[in-house]
């Protein structure tokens, strides 16, 4: 469940963008960058234990997975995409206004 907490921050950025709160949206994007970079946790448990991307990767690394399952786990936590690329993609998805611009490849 912890890995899904990043989506809460992404959705907050989208809401801020819809409400024309550009600085707030940028603040959420910076927070996502910090989460994906391992500088900030995904969540903090009631016990006070912080769960970050490294803890998620460690959890998956200890599971008895075959090679295909391990590749799926790596994709799930975004290990195959550099942080800057992931954040750039999210910025495009958040700041591109729907039905205004036609994206070209």
Secondary structure, DSSP 8 states (H G I E B T S, - for coil): -GGGHHHHHHHHHHHHHHTT-HHHHHHHHHHHHHHHHTSS-SEE-TTS-EE-HHHHHHHHHTS---HHHHHHHHHHTTTTS-HHHHHHHHHHHHHS-TTT-----
